[in-house]
Amino acid sequence: MKSLRSLRLIGLSTLACCFASIAFAQEAAPAGTVALAESKTLFDKIMLAGPTFMLILFLSSVFMVWLIIDGVIRTAKAKLVPPPVLAAVRQHLIDGDYESAAGVAIASDTALGNVAAAAFTKVGLGKDATDDAIFEETERVRGVFNSRISYLSVIGVITPMVGLTGTVFGMIQAFDTLGSSGVGDPSKLSEAIGHVLVCTGGGLVVAIPAFAFYYVMRNRISAGFRHLQVEINAIFHHLPYEHLQGLRLENDAFVPAPPRKQAALRPANS
């Protein structure tokens, strides 16, 4: 019994010593300990990284999203070659009403309408002239689409440079502060470096999808214009060009007269 009581006393005294040491350690914490850095929100990190450069990246991202949405809508096959316009042009040509077919193409502000309208202006000059008009107008319209999506490539090239520039300026400021105040707390230096790297990360976040969607849009344009070429060729390669000689379907059609000097020099009896 005495041994059991002695063990209990030893256990209680040990626990009391443990609690006392913990309380003493908490009260006697060294005054130079560094508090943990407060967690900052994304907006706070953006403001610390440099609002000017982050604003440029934000505007670039908004412009990129608009280009992507606009490109997806414009490069849809139903938008490039609207089925109602295609059906109306075919029906007018089946009926032999070339003027109405040209009018439908001119009134349609689409890729199909622009190419068909250019082709109708040359049908009276033969098949070769019509094919040349189709090729030239197709390349012109394709160039308009390619120029629009080229801004995605520009964004993909510029935004990493903007982010890197913001990081460089932030690093310059961080090391200037370090040089003037010394290395009192290395955690502050690492925190400053982490803030300025937000600019580089923001530039990459904008650039990667910009490049990805640039190639996606380029492939969509190629596929859409192949579909357009097939439909245009199906219409204009089967026209009876031998019966269309001299037909003028353009709005400002005119018939040039012979040169006046040659008419004056021509003999009266000829």
C-alpha positions in Angstrom: 0.0 0.0 0.0 2.8 2.4 0.8 4.4 1.7 -2.5 1.2 2.3 -4.4 0.7 5.6 -2.6 4.3 6.6 -3.3 3.8 5.9 -7.1 0.7 8.0 -7.1 2.5 10.9 -5.4 5.3 10.6 -7.9 2.9 10.6 -10.9 1.0 13.7 -9.6 4.2 15.5 -9.0 5.4 14.7 -12.5 2.3 16.0 -14.1 2.5 19.2 -11.9 6.0 19.8 -13.1 5.0 19.3 -16.7 2.2 21.8 -16.5 4.4 24.3 -14.6 7.1 24.0 -17.3 4.6 24.6 -20.1 3.2 27.7 -18.4 6.7 29.0 -17.7 7.7 28.5 -21.3 4.7 30.4 -22.6 5.3 33.3 -20.2 9.0 33.4 -20.9 8.9 33.3 -24.7 11.8 35.2 -26.2 11.0 38.7 -27.2 12.7 38.4 -30.6 10.5 35.7 -32.0 9.0 36.5 -35.4 5.2 36.4 -35.8 3.8 34.4 -38.7 3.0 36.5 -41.7 -0.7 37.3 -42.1 -2.4 35.6 -45.0 -3.3 38.1 -47.7 -6.1 38.0 -50.3 -5.5 37.9 -54.0 -6.4 41.5 -54.3 -3.9 42.5 -51.7 -1.2 40.5 -53.5 -2.1 42.2 -56.8 -1.9 45.6 -55.3 1.5 44.8 -53.7 2.8 43.3 -57.0 2.2 46.6 -58.9 -1.3 47.8 -59.9 -0.1 49.4 -63.1 1.3 46.2 -64.6 -1.5 44.1 -63.2 -4.1 46.5 -64.8 -2.4 46.0 -68.2 -2.6 42.3 -67.7 -6.3 42.5 -66.7 -7.2 44.6 -69.7 -5.3 42.2 -72.0 -7.2 39.3 -70.5 -10.6 41.0 -71.1 -9.6 41.7 -74.7 -8.5 38.1 -75.1 -11.8 36.7 -73.8 -13.7 39.0 -76.2 -11.5 37.9 -79.2 -12.1 34.2 -78.3 -15.9 34.6 -78.0 -16.1 36.7 -81.2 -13.8 34.3 -83.1 -15.8 31.2 -82.1 -19.0 32.8 -83.3 -17.6 34.2 -86.5 -15.8 31.0 -87.6 -18.8 28.7 -87.2 -19.7 27.0 -90.5 -23.3 28.2 -90.2 -22.0 31.7 -89.9 -19.5 31.6 -92.8 -22.0 29.7 -95.1 -25.5 30.4 -93.9 -27.8 27.7 -95.2 -30.7 30.1 -96.0 -28.5 32.3 -98.2 -27.0 29.2 -99.9 -30.4 27.8 -100.6 -31.8 31.1 -101.9 -28.9 31.6 -104.3 -29.2 28.0 -105.6 -32.9 28.4 -106.1 -32.6 31.6 -108.1 -29.9 30.1 -110.3 -32.2 27.0 -110.9 -34.9 29.5 -112.0 -32.5 31.4 -114.2 -32.9 34.6 -112.2 -29.2 35.7 -112.0 -30.1 39.2 -110.9 -32.0 38.0 -107.8 -29.2 35.5 -107.0 -26.7 38.3 -107.1 -29.0 40.5 -105.0 -29.2 37.9 -102.3 -25.4 37.5 -102.2 -24.9 41.3 -102.0 -27.4 41.7 -99.3 -25.9 39.0 -97.2 -23.0 40.4 -95.1 -21.3 37.0 -94.7 -18.2 35.3 -96.2 -20.4 33.3 -98.6 -22.3 36.5 -99.6 -19.1 38.5 -100.2 -17.4 35.8 -102.3 -20.5 35.0 -104.3 -21.2 38.7 -104.9 -17.6 39.1 -106.3 -18.1 36.1 -108.5 -21.4 37.3 -109.9 -19.8 40.5 -111.1 -17.5 38.4 -113.4 -19.8 35.7 -114.8 -20.2 37.7 -118.0 -16.5 37.6 -118.6 -16.2 33.8 -118.6 -15.2 31.0 -116.2 -11.5 32.1 -115.8 -12.5 35.6 -114.7 -15.1 34.2 -112.3 -12.5 31.8 -110.7 -10.0 34.6 -110.3 -12.7 36.8 -108.6 -13.6 33.9 -106.3 -9.9 33.3 -105.3 -9.2 37.0 -104.7 -12.3 37.6 -102.6 -11.8 34.4 -100.6 -8.2 35.4 -99.8 -9.4 38.9 -98.9 -12.1 37.6 -96.5 -9.7 35.1 -95.0 -7.2 37.8 -94.4 -9.8 39.8 -92.4 -10.4 36.7 -90.2 -6.7 36.0 -89.7 -5.9 39.6 -88.8 -8.6 39.5 -86.1 -7.2 36.4 -84.4 -3.6 37.6 -84.8 -4.2 39.8 -81.8 -4.4 36.7 -79.7 -0.8 35.9 -80.8 0.2 39.5 -79.9 -1.3 39.1 -76.4 0.5 35.8 -76.0 3.8 37.5 -76.8 3.4 40.8 -74.9 1.8 39.7 -71.6 4.7 37.6 -70.3 7.0 40.6 -71.1 4.7 42.9 -69.1 4.6 40.5 -66.2 8.4 40.1 -66.2 8.8 43.9 -66.4 6.6 44.3 -63.3 8.6 41.6 -61.5 11.9 43.3 -62.3 10.7 46.7 -61.1 9.4 45.0 -57.9 12.7 43.3 -57.3 14.6 46.6 -57.7 12.4 48.2 -55.1 12.8 45.2 -52.8 16.6 45.2 -53.0 16.6 49.0 -52.5 14.7 48.5 -49.3 17.1 45.8 -48.3 20.1 47.9 -49.0 18.8 50.8 -46.9 17.5 48.8 -43.9 19.7 45.8 -43.9 18.8 42.1 -43.4 16.9 42.5 -40.2 14.2 40.0 -41.1 14.8 37.6 -44.1 11.2 36.7 -44.1 10.3 40.2 -45.3 12.6 39.9 -48.2 11.1 36.5 -49.2 7.6 38.0 -48.8 8.5 40.9 -51.1 9.9 38.6 -53.7 6.8 36.5 -53.6 4.6 39.5 -54.2 6.6 40.7 -57.2 6.5 37.2 -58.8 2.7 37.6 -59.0 3.3 39.8 -62.1 5.2 37.0 -63.9 2.5 34.5 -62.9 -0.3 36.8 -64.1 1.5 37.3 -67.5 1.8 33.5 -68.0 -1.9 33.0 -67.0 -2.9 35.3 -69.8 -0.4 34.3 -72.4 -1.0 30.5 -72.3 -4.7 30.5 -73.2 -4.1 33.3 -75.7 -1.6 31.1 -77.6 -3.8 28.0 -77.3 -6.9 29.7 -78.7 -4.9 31.4 -81.4 -4.1 28.0 -82.9 -7.7 26.8 -82.3 -9.1 29.8 -84.1 -6.6 29.4 -87.0 -7.7 25.7 -87.5 -11.4 26.7 -87.3 -10.8 29.4 -90.0 -9.1 26.8 -92.3 -11.9 24.3 -91.8 -14.6 26.9 -92.4 -13.0 28.3 -95.6 -12.6 24.8 -97.0 -16.3 24.3 -96.5 -16.9 27.7 -98.1 -14.7 26.8 -101.1 -16.6 23.5 -101.7 -20.0 25.3 -101.7 -18.8 28.1 -103.9 -17.3 25.7 -106.4 -20.5 23.6 -106.5 -22.4 26.7 -107.6 -20.1 28.5 -110.0 -18.3 25.6 -111.7 -21.6 24.4 -113.3 -22.9 27.7 -114.7 -23.6 27.9 -118.4 -20.9 30.5 -119.1 -21.4 30.2 -122.9 -24.8 31.8 -122.4 -23.7 34.5 -120.0 -21.3 36.4 -122.2 -21.8 40.1 -121.7 -24.0 39.7 -118.6 -23.3 42.5 -116.1 -24.7 42.0 -112.6 -22.8 44.5 -110.6 -24.6 47.5 -109.2 -22.4 50.1 -111.1 -22.3 48.1 -114.3 -21.3 50.2 -117.4 -20.2 49.5 -121.0 -17.1 51.4 -122.0 -17.1 53.1 -125.4 -14.3 52.9 -127.9 -11.5 55.6 -127.5 -12.5 58.9 -129.2 -9.2 59.3 -131.0 -9.6 55.9 -132.7 -13.2 56.7 -133.6 -12.1 60.0 -135.2 -9.3 58.4 -137.2 -11.5 55.6 -138.5 -12.5 56.1 -142.2 -16.1 57.3 -142.8 -16.9 54.4 -145.2 -15.7 51.7 -142.7 
